[in-house]
Amino acid sequence: RSSQQPILDFLLIEGVEGQTIRKYWIENIIYADVSEKTLEKLMKDERIMEIGLETEIQTIQAFPKGASILESVPASVESGLERIKAPFMWEKGYTGYGTKIFVIDSGTDPFHQSLKRQNAWHNNNISRVWIGTNGENFTYDCESHGTHVTGTAVGLYRENEDTIGVAFNAEWMAGNPIGCNDGFPQNTIIEMFQWALNPDNNSSTTDDIPNVINNSWGDFSLGSCSSIYRNALIALENADIAVMFSAGNEGPGDRTISPPANLEINPVNPMSIGALTTGNNVADFSSRGPSRCLVNGERPVKPEVSAPGVNVR
């Protein structure tokens, strides 16, 4: 309120259309469509730390591009789940029950046979578990990428016990800022992060907040270490939300972790995940560390963990 208002007033005086202005509180950021003349004035304003262009967010695809489409296999457990010892954790009671994962991607198909029973809207109003980029009040997936990602997290076809997801008893929430229209700017991602802190728009409640946010995307427009997401990641962790990112498909060179996964707030935030082959070697395409970003004069270790990422159904 204190720092944004003078800039907002200036934008309106300059004739910037009010409907193009978006202001945020999870990060001290304002988005607006401005003229070249107004931009030049903003560049000289010492109250503004940084100015950037809106850019398209890119999904980090399964390898090879797209997921393999296979028939459901009764009473099966995906080999990747076996390799990360997921069944051992299930036996200990860690199945995801009582938790929610928020998938920020191209959306999620609410009627997919392996996801329909885990949809958090069964126990909540749709506005508390879904945020549409254009204000849609219904869940959908415009690209299939988000459905694939959600399946890796929570997928289970309960009728025949075909287990695809790590935390098959968790509920999923979703947003669709990626790939659904021409050019999706960063502000939709910031909007998703901000929404996650208060989905029901009631700051006195916390049961609506997700436990985990999954991000299989990269923002390659950013400078390697200058990121509008840094303060948002801090805020999310302070709310006890674990934020996970795909390390990216920019390997095999070193220092190729996709932004903003290449940031380090601390050793587990954001958490980046690399891809292994079926032989438990690092996949050629998987992005490598260390991070490009110096922290106290050193380059942080990235990714923090790797897991099966080839032939993922």
C-alpha positions as CSV (number, residue, x, y, z in Angstrom):
1,R,0.0,0.0,0.0
2,S,2.7,2.5,0.9
3,S,5.1,2.0,-2.1
4,Q,2.8,1.0,-4.9
5,Q,0.2,3.8,-4.7
6,P,2.4,6.6,-6.1
7,I,3.3,4.4,-9.0
8,L,-0.4,3.4,-9.6
9,D,-1.4,7.1,-9.5
10,F,1.4,7.9,-12.0
11,L,0.2,5.2,-14.4
12,L,-3.3,6.5,-14.4
13,I,-2.2,10.1,-15.0
14,E,-0.2,8.8,-17.9
15,G,-3.4,7.3,-19.4
16,V,-2.6,3.7,-18.8
17,E,-5.8,1.7,-19.0
18,G,-6.9,0.6,-15.6
19,Q,-8.0,-2.9,-16.6
20,T,-4.4,-3.7,-17.7
21,I,-2.9,-2.8,-14.3
22,R,-2.4,-5.7,-11.8
23,K,-0.9,-5.2,-8.4
24,Y,0.4,-8.0,-6.1
25,W,1.2,-8.4,-2.4
26,I,3.1,-11.7,-2.4
27,E,5.7,-9.8,-4.4
28,N,5.9,-6.0,-4.6
29,I,5.1,-6.0,-8.3
30,I,2.9,-4.1,-10.6
31,Y,2.0,-5.2,-14.1
32,A,0.6,-2.9,-16.8
33,D,0.5,-2.3,-20.5
34,V,2.4,1.0,-21.0
35,S,3.5,3.1,-24.0
36,E,7.1,3.6,-24.9
37,K,7.0,7.1,-23.6
38,T,5.6,6.0,-20.2
39,L,8.2,3.2,-20.1
40,E,11.0,5.8,-20.5
41,K,9.7,7.8,-17.6
42,L,9.4,4.7,-15.4
43,M,13.0,3.8,-16.2
44,K,14.1,7.1,-14.6
45,D,12.0,6.6,-11.5
46,E,14.3,5.8,-8.5
47,R,11.4,4.2,-6.6
48,I,11.4,1.3,-9.1
49,M,14.0,-1.4,-8.5
50,E,13.6,-3.4,-11.7
51,I,11.5,-3.4,-15.0
52,G,11.0,-6.4,-17.1
53,L,8.9,-7.6,-20.1
54,E,6.1,-10.1,-19.9
55,T,7.2,-13.4,-21.4
56,E,5.8,-16.9,-22.2
57,I,6.3,-19.6,-19.5
58,Q,7.6,-22.9,-21.0
59,T,6.5,-26.3,-19.8
60,I,9.3,-28.8,-19.1
61,Q,8.1,-31.8,-21.1
62,A,8.3,-35.4,-20.3
63,F,11.0,-37.2,-22.3
64,P,10.7,-37.7,-25.1
65,K,8.2,-35.0,-25.8
66,G,4.9,-36.0,-24.3
67,A,4.0,-38.9,-22.1
68,S,3.8,-42.4,-23.3
69,I,0.1,-43.4,-23.8
70,L,-0.3,-46.9,-22.4
71,E,-3.3,-48.9,-21.3
72,S,-4.2,-49.2,-17.6
73,V,-2.4,-52.2,-16.0
74,P,-4.4,-53.9,-13.2
75,A,-2.8,-54.3,-9.8
76,S,0.4,-52.6,-11.1
77,V,2.9,-50.2,-9.5
78,E,5.0,-48.1,-11.9
79,S,8.6,-49.1,-11.9
80,G,9.8,-45.6,-11.0
81,L,7.7,-45.8,-7.8
82,E,9.4,-49.1,-6.9
83,R,12.9,-47.5,-7.6
84,I,12.3,-44.6,-5.2
85,K,11.0,-47.1,-2.5
86,A,7.5,-45.5,-2.5
87,P,5.8,-48.8,-1.5
88,F,7.9,-48.9,1.6
89,M,6.6,-45.5,2.6
90,W,3.0,-46.5,1.8
91,E,3.4,-49.5,4.2
92,K,4.4,-46.9,6.9
93,G,1.3,-45.0,6.2
94,Y,2.7,-42.2,4.0
95,T,0.3,-42.2,1.1
96,G,-0.4,-38.5,0.9
97,Y,-3.7,-38.9,2.9
98,G,-4.8,-35.6,4.4
99,T,-2.6,-33.4,2.2
100,K,-3.1,-31.3,-1.0
101,I,-0.8,-30.7,-3.9
102,F,-1.3,-27.7,-6.1
103,V,-0.2,-28.3,-9.7
104,I,0.7,-25.1,-11.6
105,D,0.7,-26.1,-15.2
106,S,-1.7,-26.4,-18.2
107,G,-4.6,-27.4,-15.9
108,T,-5.7,-31.0,-15.0
109,D,-8.4,-33.2,-16.5
110,P,-10.9,-33.7,-13.6
111,F,-12.5,-36.7,-15.3
112,H,-9.4,-38.8,-15.9
113,Q,-10.0,-42.2,-14.5
114,S,-6.8,-42.1,-12.4
115,L,-7.4,-38.6,-11.1
116,K,-11.2,-38.0,-10.7
117,R,-11.4,-39.4,-7.2
118,Q,-8.5,-37.4,-5.9
119,N,-9.9,-34.0,-7.1
120,A,-10.0,-31.7,-4.1
121,W,-13.3,-30.2,-5.3
122,H,-15.1,-33.2,-3.8
123,N,-14.7,-31.7,-0.4
124,N,-14.4,-28.0,-1.3
125,N,-15.9,-25.2,-3.3
126,I,-14.3,-25.1,-6.8
127,S,-13.0,-21.6,-6.0
128,R,-10.8,-23.0,-3.2
129,V,-9.1,-25.7,-5.4
130,W,-8.9,-24.3,-8.9
131,I,-7.7,-20.9,-10.3
132,G,-8.4,-20.4,-14.0
133,T,-6.1,-17.9,-15.8
134,N,-9.0,-16.2,-17.4
135,G,-11.3,-16.5,-14.4
136,E,-12.9,-19.8,-15.5
137,N,-14.8,-21.5,-12.7
138,F,-14.3,-25.1,-14.0
139,T,-11.3,-27.4,-14.1
140,Y,-9.8,-28.4,-17.4
141,D,-6.5,-29.1,-19.2
142,C,-5.8,-27.4,-22.4
143,E,-2.6,-29.3,-23.3
144,S,-2.4,-32.6,-21.3
145,H,0.9,-31.7,-19.8
146,G,-0.7,-30.8,-16.5
147,T,-2.7,-34.0,-16.3
148,H,0.5,-36.0,-16.9
149,V,2.2,-34.1,-14.1
150,T,-0.7,-34.5,-11.7
151,G,-0.8,-38.3,-12.5
152,T,2.9,-38.6,-11.5
153,A,2.0,-37.0,-8.2
154,V,-1.3,-38.6,-7.2
155,G,-2.5,-40.9,-10.0
156,L,-4.4,-44.1,-9.1
157,Y,-7.1,-45.9,-11.0
158,R,-8.9,-47.3,-8.0
159,E,-11.2,-49.7,-9.8
160,N,-8.2,-51.9,-10.8
161,E,-5.5,-50.6,-8.5
162,D,-3.3,-49.3,-11.3
163,T,-0.9,-47.1,-9.3
164,I,0.9,-44.2,-11.1
165,G,1.3,-41.5,-8.5
166,V,3.7,-41.2,-5.5
167,A,1.1,-39.9,-3.1
168,F,-2.1,-41.5,-4.4
169,N,-4.2,-40.6,-1.4
170,A,-3.4,-36.9,-1.6
171,E,-5.9,-34.5,-3.2
172,W,-5.0,-32.2,-6.1
173,M,-5.6,-28.6,-6.7
174,A,-4.7,-26.9,-10.1
175,G,-4.2,-23.7,-12.1
176,N,-3.6,-23.3,-15.8
177,P,-1.3,-20.4,-16.5
178,I,0.7,-22.3,-19.1
179,G,0.1,-23.0,-22.8
180,C,-3.6,-22.3,-23.0
181,N,-3.5,-19.0,-24.9
182,D,-0.9,-17.1,-26.9
183,G,1.9,-16.0,-24.7
184,F,1.4,-16.4,-20.9
185,P,3.2,-13.8,-18.9
186,Q,4.8,-14.2,-15.5
187,N,2.0,-12.4,-13.8
188,T,-0.2,-15.5,-14.1
189,I,2.4,-17.5,-12.1
190,I,2.6,-14.8,-9.5
191,E,-1.1,-14.8,-9.3
192,M,-1.1,-18.6,-8.7
193,F,1.5,-18.3,-5.9
194,Q,-0.5,-15.5,-4.3
195,W,-3.7,-17.4,-4.5
196,A,-2.1,-20.5,-2.9
197,L,-1.6,-18.5,0.3
198,N,-5.3,-17.7,0.6
199,P,-7.5,-19.7,-1.8
200,D,-10.8,-19.0,0.1
201,N,-10.0,-15.3,0.4
202,N,-10.3,-15.6,4.2
203,S,-7.0,-14.8,6.0
204,S,-8.2,-16.3,9.2
205,T,-8.3,-19.9,7.8
206,T,-5.4,-22.1,6.8
207,D,-7.0,-25.5,5.9
208,D,-7.5,-24.3,2.3
209,I,-3.7,-23.8,1.8
210,P,-1.9,-26.6,-0.2
211,N,0.9,-28.5,1.3
212,V,3.0,-28.8,-1.9
213,I,3.2,-26.8,-5.1
214,N,4.5,-28.6,-8.2
215,N,6.1,-26.6,-11.0
216,S,7.2,-28.4,-14.2
217,W,7.9,-25.2,-16.0
218,G,10.7,-22.6,-16.5
219,D,10.8,-18.9,-17.1
220,F,13.7,-18.5,-19.5
221,S,13.3,-14.8,-20.0
222,L,14.8,-14.0,-16.6
223,G,18.4,-13.2,-15.9
224,S,20.0,-16.2,-14.4
225,C,19.8,-14.9,-10.8
226,S,17.5,-11.9,-10.9
227,S,14.0,-13.2,-10.3
228,I,10.6,-11.9,-9.5
229,Y,9.8,-15.2,-7.8
230,R,12.3,-14.9,-4.9
231,N,10.1,-13.2,-2.3
232,A,7.1,-15.3,-3.3
233,L,9.2,-18.5,-2.6
234,I,10.1,-17.1,0.8
235,A,6.4,-16.3,1.6
236,L,5.3,-19.8,0.5
237,E,7.8,-21.5,2.7
238,N,6.9,-19.4,5.6
239,A,3.4,-20.7,5.1
240,D,4.7,-24.3,5.4
241,I,4.3,-24.9,1.7
242,A,6.9,-27.1,0.0
243,V,7.7,-25.8,-3.5
244,M,9.1,-28.3,-6.1
245,F,10.5,-27.6,-9.5
246,S,11.6,-29.7,-12.4
247,A,15.4,-29.1,-12.8
248,G,14.8,-28.7,-16.6
249,N,15.7,-30.4,-19.9
250,E,18.7,-28.2,-20.8
251,G,21.4,-30.8,-20.1
252,P,23.9,-32.3,-20.3
253,G,26.0,-29.1,-19.8
254,D,26.8,-27.8,-16.4
255,R,25.0,-24.8,-14.8
256,T,21.9,-25.5,-16.9
257,I,19.2,-25.6,-14.2
258,S,16.1,-23.9,-15.5
259,P,15.1,-20.6,-13.8
260,P,13.6,-20.1,-11.3
261,A,14.6,-23.6,-10.0
262,N,18.2,-22.3,-10.2
263,L,17.6,-20.0,-7.3
264,E,18.6,-20.9,-3.7
265,I,16.7,-19.3,-0.8
266,N,18.0,-22.1,1.4
267,P,19.1,-25.7,0.8
268,V,15.6,-26.9,0.2
269,N,13.8,-23.9,-1.3
270,P,13.2,-24.1,-4.2
271,M,13.6,-27.9,-4.4
272,S,14.7,-28.9,-7.9
273,I,14.4,-32.5,-9.2
274,G,16.6,-34.0,-11.9
275,A,15.8,-37.0,-14.2
276,L,17.3,-40.5,-14.1
277,T,17.2,-43.1,-16.8
278,T,15.8,-46.6,-16.3
279,G,19.4,-47.6,-15.4
280,N,19.6,-44.9,-12.6
281,N,22.1,-42.8,-14.6
282,V,21.5,-39.1,-15.0
283,A,19.5,-38.6,-18.2
284,D,21.4,-36.8,-21.0
285,F,18.7,-34.2,-21.3
286,S,18.4,-33.5,-17.6
287,S,19.7,-30.1,-16.5
288,R,22.8,-30.1,-14.4
289,G,24.2,-28.1,-11.5
290,P,25.6,-26.3,-9.9
291,S,23.4,-23.2,-9.9
292,R,24.6,-20.2,-11.9
293,C,23.7,-18.0,-8.9
294,L,26.3,-17.2,-6.4
295,V,25.3,-17.5,-2.7
296,N,28.0,-16.2,-0.3
297,G,30.5,-16.5,-3.1
298,E,29.7,-20.2,-3.9
299,R,27.4,-21.9,-6.4
300,P,24.7,-23.9,-4.7
301,V,24.4,-27.6,-5.4
302,K,21.6,-28.4,-7.9
303,P,19.5,-30.4,-8.3
304,E,18.7,-31.3,-4.7
305,V,17.4,-34.7,-5.7
306,S,16.9,-36.8,-8.8
307,A,14.3,-39.5,-9.6
308,P,13.1,-41.6,-12.6
309,G,12.3,-39.3,-15.5
310,V,12.4,-41.5,-18.6
311,N,9.5,-43.6,-19.9
312,V,7.2,-42.1,-17.3
313,R,3.6,-43.3,-18.1
